[in-house]
């Protein structure tokens, strides 16, 4: 073989080697933008997000691949997709079956890179759960096989939590109920949530608030024993709803002692089918006061009747969660305690050999060193007044309590 032939062979070998390198270096990468969680079913197509297809060193000629969603999905296609780098390079999509489409590129010349952003919209079949995976199968040319997750369909759950569950006092109780979805789309206008109280109780009023999420309103409607919470649209992101409502006793002959639970009906995915909303104790018949009272307090009135005469307070008694709160100093005066001390954190009242200690914000009251659990804590209000739940303190010192629901007065007597 002469030198000229050797040189030709070397050149041809080099060209073939370079072509092989170019072919080997060419690759396709797939990714999905804005994948999220979904609830099934979605009978109307929803936008899953965008499938990104990048071909490095796009060579001249035709390339095609099959893109497939899970079976029973119904994909919706847009028109041809232009390359980000050059709008003249287009990926043409054509539906081949319900859940598949073909993507084809015809490149007239070679390109360093071509990126196509394909919007994916589809229905989500009933009963589906798990990842929504797009499988890519190369048909010809430079597209490589691959797979990408376009989102997930979870078993949707709506958890329910009650806050501020209290005793029914003076015929009513306030409760706050939180509804939290673990994925978008569970709250929707077609499936209202229904809460049904047992006989003897009714919902008196209700207010709905969006705690987290966006563009969503809870519209509760109270109708006797039924509270229906309507949603004005489907949630587009995980949302938390708060419903505040008043529970009233309407028939004491039917209202049962103990826990008051509301049955939940309506929407899918609920983690529970009944919730605790209140506690109820059948009212005890209180004998009218026969002996001379030690003190009479009126809710909302700064004047009170002490056995020595009319006195004035700087803060009026009020009712919270069914309990009457009275300023510390006037509680002590009405019970004739021997001494009262406020440490800045703890109240200590002493009468004879009885010592009662209360900490604002703490449900535990100490009587002679022994803990007693209250259902509501003492508190501090402006301008720095310590307010005590009167019944607990009075009974700790052996006083009798009489509540007049009509006059809204508390009368204390001491044997």
MARLOSE-925138 format. One record per atom (N, C-alpha, C): x, y negated, z. Coordinates in steps of 0.05 Angstrom, whole numbers, plus 5000, padded with zeros to 4 digits. Layout:
# MARLOSE-925138
XYZ...
# end
This chain:
# MARLOSE-925138
501750245000500050005000501849755000501349564980503049334978502149124998503748915000503148705020500448565015499748524989497248394982494848554992494948814989492748984998492548985028494848985042494848975071493648725081494248495067493148235076490148235072489148345049486248355044484848525066486048745072484848925093484748785120486948635126486948495152484748275153484448135130482347925129479548045133479048265117476448395119475948495147477948615159477748715187477148495206478448265203478048035220475247935218474247915193471447815189469447995202469848265198467948455211468148435241470548405252470948385281469548135292469847915277468547665285465547685285464447825264461547865262460548025286462148235292461348405315461348255341463448085344463547915368461147735369460447605346458147425346455547575353455347815342452947975348452748045377455048125388455148205416454647975435455647735426455247505444452447395443450947455421448247365420446547505441444947355456443347485477440747325481438747455493436247325498435747335528434947105540434247095568431347015571430047125591427247065597426846975626425246775629424546685656421646575655420446555679417746445680417546205698416246005689416045755704413345725717413245645742410845585757409145835762410446065766408846305774407746265802405346365807404046325833402246565840400946545863399146755872396346705861395046925854392346895843390447095857387947035856385847215866384347325843383647585844382047705823379147705833377247695814377647665785377647375776378647325752378447075738377247125711374647095709373347165684373746955663374346715671375146495653378146475653379446455629382446455629383546235646385746295660387146105676390046085666391245855670393945805661395945925681397246145674399146275693401646095696402445975674404945815674406245835646408845815646410345805621412546015620412546175598414646365593416846235578419246235588421646115575423246335562423646305535425246495519427546345507429946425514432346295503434046505488434646435462436346605446438946455441441146565450443746445445444746525417446046335403447246395377445146525358442946385354440846485337441846515309441746755298442846805271440746785250441646765225439846745203438247005199435646965193434047205189431647205207430247425207427747455223428247615248427047525270427047675296424247685307423547915319420847945329420948115354419048055372418748215397415848225404415048435419412348465429412248385458410448205466410048105493407448215504407548365526405248505536404748445565402248365572401348335600400248605609399648635634398348895643395748945628395049195626392549265611390149135625388149085609385648955618385848655622388348545620388548255619387848165591386647935588385947825562387447565558389547575541391347355538390147155518390746895522389846685504392346545493392646515467395046405455394646125444396745975444396745715430397945755403398545535389399745555362402645605363404045565340406945605339408445435360410645545371412145415392414745315380415245055382417744935371420044985391422345025380424745035396425344765409426244765433426944515446429244385432431144545422433544435409433044325381431244455367430644375339427744435333426044235329423144295324422644445298424644455280424244605255424344905260425544985282425645275288423245335306421545515296418945575310418645865316417445915339416646185346413646215340412946385322410146425315408946655331406646595344405346805361402846905347402347165349399947285338399047505356396547505363395447695382395147975368396248175381396148445369394148625383393448565408391348695422390448515445388648605462387448435483389548315501391548475508393548385527396348355516396648355489399348345476399348145454401748035449402147865425404947905414405147855388407747865375408947595372411547565379412947315375415047355353414947185332416747215309418246945304420846965298422446735291423746795264423546615245424946635219426846395218429446465221431546255221432846235194432846005182434145975156437145955158438145845179441045825183441645895212444145925218444845995245444645765264443945815289443745605310445245695335446445505349447845575373445945685395443445565395441645635416438745555408436845705416434045645411432445715436430945525447429345565471426445515465424745705471421845685466420345695493418545505498416945505522414045575514413245815522410645925513408645905536406545745533404445735554402845995554402446105578401046365581398446315596396246365583393646355596392246625593390846715614389646985613387447005633385647195629383747275650385147465668384147495693385247695712382947885719383348145713381148335716380448385745377948455750377048525777378548765788379248755813380548975826383548995822384648805806387648815802389048695826391348815833393048685853395948765847397748595855400648645850401748435831404248475822405548285804404248285776404148055764403348025736405848025720406548255708409148285695408748275664410448115651410448105622412748275612412148485597414148665586414748575557417348545551418248455525419648695511418648765487419848995472420848885446423448925441424648835416423648995392422748855371421848985347424048985325425248745321427448725303428948465309431448455299432948205302434248185330434247935340435947875363434447885390431847905390430547915416431348175430431848155455432648395471430248475488430348725497428248825515428448685542426248645555426348515581423648515595423648395619421148385635421348135653419148005658419047775675416447765690416547685715414147665732412847395729410347385721408947135716407247045739407447185761405747115785404847375798403247345818402247575833399247545839397847775839395047785848395047935875394247795896394247915922391447985931391248185948388648225961388047965977386147815969385547555982384447596010385347436029384347446056383847166066381647136080380946886093380846946123382746836138382846876167381246656181380046726203378346536218379346516247379546276256380446226283378646016296377846066320376145866335377845726355377445466357378945306377376845156394377645106419375844956436373345106444373545376446371245536454370745476483368345376490367745306517365145426526364445356551361845446562359645256553357345376549355045206542354145066568354444806568353744646591351644436582349744396599347544206592346244276566346144536560344744626537346244626511348844546511350344546485353344576490354644646468357544676468358744606441361044486441362444416416364544616410364744696384366744886375368044796349370544866346372044806321372945066309372345116283372945366270374745306246377045446244378945416222378645656203378445596177378445806156380945766139382645976138385245956123385346176102385846096077386246296056389146346051389846596044392746666040393546626011391746535994392346485966390246305954390946185932389046005919386646155907384346015906382146125891380046275908380546315934378646455950376246275957376946025965374845835970373645745943371145775939369945685914366945625918365745485899363045385903360945605899361745835889359846045884359446235908361146215928361046395951361146235977358946115986358945976011359346166034360446056056360946216080358546166099357446376110355146356127355746456155355046296176355346376203352646376217351946606228349246646239349446696269348146526285348246556314346146756323346546876347344547056358342046896366339847046371337346916379337746766405336346536406336546366430338446136426339946136404341945926399341445816370342245566367342145436340344445246336345145206311347145006304345744736303346844536316345544276318346644086297349244096291350443916272353144046264354243946242356844056233358243846215360943856217362643676201364943836189365443816163367643966151369943786144372443886148374843736142376943916128378243806108380443946094383043896110384044106123386544086139388944086121389044266102391244276083390244376056391544296035390544346008389844085995388544095972387843845958385343875941384043645937381743635919379643845926379043875952377144075961375543955984372944005984371243906006369544136017369444146044367744336057365144186065362844296058360344166062358544346079358844326106357144506123354344396126352444576126349544506130348444676152347544556174346444696197343444726193342444966195339545016192338745236212337945156236337245346256339545516264339145786264341245966271343445996249342845886226344645916203346345666198348945706195350745496187351945576161351445436139352545506113354645296105357045396099359245226092359645256062358945046047359245046018361844906010363145005989365544895978364944765951365844525946365044385922366444485896368744625900370244725876372144945885373345075866375345285873377945155882379145275903381645175912383845235892385645045887387845075868390445135882390445125908392745185924391745295951393445425966392545535991391445316009389045346020387745136035386845236062386645036080385545086107383244896112381044996120378644836125377944836155377044616165376244596193373244516193371744666209368844596213368344566243367344326250366744266277363644256280362644396299359744416302358844426331356344356336355144366362353244606363353444766384351744996389349744926411347244966406345244896427343645146435342845146460341045356470338145266464336645426450333845356443331745526457332645756467330745936481332246096501332046006527333546146548332546426553330146486545329046756549330346956530331546866508332747036488335847016489336846796499339746766500341046946520343047106512344347296529346847186542347347276567349747186581352247296567354447156573357047246563357947116538359247266520360247156495358047106475358246876462356446806440358046846414357247036398358747096373356947036349358246916329356846856304357547076283355547176270356047366248356847216223358847316208359747186184358847336160357747196141356847316116357847136093357647246069358047086045360547166029362747036034365047056016366547306020368147376000369947616001372447546016373847756024376547726035376647646064374347636078374347556106375747766123377447676142378847866159377147956183375047816188373247896210370347836202368447966214365647936208364047816230365347746252364047586273366247446289365547216300367447056315366146956341367846916361366946806386366746496383364446386390364046106386363345966413362546116433361845986459361546196481361446106505360746276528358146166540356446336549353846246560353246386586352446236606351446346631348646246635346846436641344046356646343946156669342745926665342645716686341445826712342745766733341645846760339845626769337645706782335745516792336945376817337445116815338644966836336444846854336644896879334644786897335044486899332944336900333244046903334743976929336043756928337543666951335643586973335943706996334143647019335643467040338243527044339643357063340743107049341542917065342542667055345142717039345242627014347642676998349942507007352442617003354842467010355442266988354942336962355442156940353842236916353142046899351742086874353141936852354042076832355441956809353641976784353641766768352141766743354041756720353741936700355441936677355141676661357441556655357541306641357141056657356941076684356340856701358640826721359740586724362040546742361040506771358440476775357440456803356640736812357240796837356341056848355441006877353741186886352541166912354141336932355541206950356841336972355041336996355241517015353441527037353641277055355741127050356040877065354940637050354240677025353240457009354140476980353340276964354040276935356940186932358340336915361140266910361640256879363940126873364640096845367240246838367340356814369740496804370740326780373340366774374440226751374240396726373440646728373040826705370440976710368740986689366141136692366541436688365041596702365041886698364141946669365142166659364342256631364242556631363042656609362742946605364543036582366143236586367743356565367543656567366843786544366444076543364744176566362644026571360644116591361444066620363743936625364643886653364643576658363743506682363743216690366443156702367742936691370342846701369942586717371242566740371042336758373842256766374341986769377041896777377942016803380442076805381642206829380942066855381441816856381141666882378241686892376241686873373441686882372441976887373842166875373242446883374042476912376342376919377342406947375442256966374542016958372841866975370142006980369042136959366442266962366642516979369042636981369342886996370542837024371142577030372342507056374842667062376642687042379142827047380842667065382642807079384342667099386642527085387642647064389842517050389842597020390942417004391142466975393842366966395142526949397842446940398042516910399142326895399642356867402642326862404042536855406942536852407842436825405942386807406642316780406342556762406142796774405743046759403543216771403243196798401443376812399743216832397143296834395343176854395143376877395343266902395043426926392943296944390743446950388643346967388543526992388443407015388443547041386043467057384643667067382343617086382343837107382743757132383043947154385344137147384744397144386944587138386844677109385244547092385044627064386744437047388544567031390244417013389644496984388844296967388244346939390244196922391344346902393344216885392544266855392744046840391944056812394043906795394744026772396543896753395043826728394943576719393643506694394743666671392943776654393743936632394044226638393944306664394244586672391644696682390844936672388345056680388345186708390745206720390945346746390845136768388945176786388645016810389645186834391145066852392145216876390445136900389345336913387845286938389345436960390545286979392145407000394245596989395445516967397645676955396745896938394145946934393146156917392046046891392746166869391846056843388946116837387545916827384745946818384645836789383545996771383545916742380945756737381345526725379145356716378845396686376445316675376145336646376745076632377444876647378244616635380144486655382144336644384244226660383643926667384843836689384843556695386443406673385943146671387242996649387742706658389442566643390042286648389042126625387541916631386541736610387541456615387241286595388041006598386140866617387140686634389940606636391440756658392041006653393541166673391941276695389341336690387541436711387541746710387941876733387742166735384742236738383742406720380942486720380842786727379042856746378843126755376143246748376143506740373543646735372243686762370143526767369143486794368143736808366643906793365544146806367644316819369844366805371944536816373144426842373644166842374844046866372944046889370443976883368443956905367944236917367644436900367144706910369544816925372044726918374444816932374344726961372944496967372744396994370044477007368544666994366144767005363744577002363944386984361744206979359644326961357144236964355044326946354744126923354044226899353844066875351044096863349843876856347243886842347443706817346843826794346943676768344143626759343443376754340843306743341243246713340243426696340743406667339143176655336943106667335242886657336542616664337242576689338442326698341442316693342542546686345442576682347042476706346242586729347642506754348742756768350842716783352042926800351642836829350443016844350142966873351743166889353343066908354943246925353943236954353843466965353043496994355143657008355543597033357443747050356043857074356144117077354844257100356144187126
# end
